[in-house]
Amino acid sequence: MKLTVVAFASAREALGSSELVLELEAGSDLDALRRELSAKHPDLAGQWERIAVAVDGQLTRDNPVLRGDQEIALLPPVSGG
């Protein structure tokens, strides 16, 4: 199944892009997506504890099973003034 991953701030820097399409096996969950992204983009591996994840615009702290054509947003904390 194909998923669109959009990344912001430090997650975007770690991925080297603000958006990418990722192919995962049907029935994969959010943890599988994290493992796949960490394997392909090692700079992202150490950031997961700080990254909020939204699936189709809904923040989740769970490990949902993903469906094809969903959008996964990686939202690191943002600082500023």
Buried (B, 14 or more C-beta within 10 A) or exposed (E): BEBBBBBBBBBBBBBEEEEBEBEBEEEBBBEBBBBBBBEEBEEBEEBBEEBBBBBEEEEEEEEEEBEEEBEBBBBBEEEEE
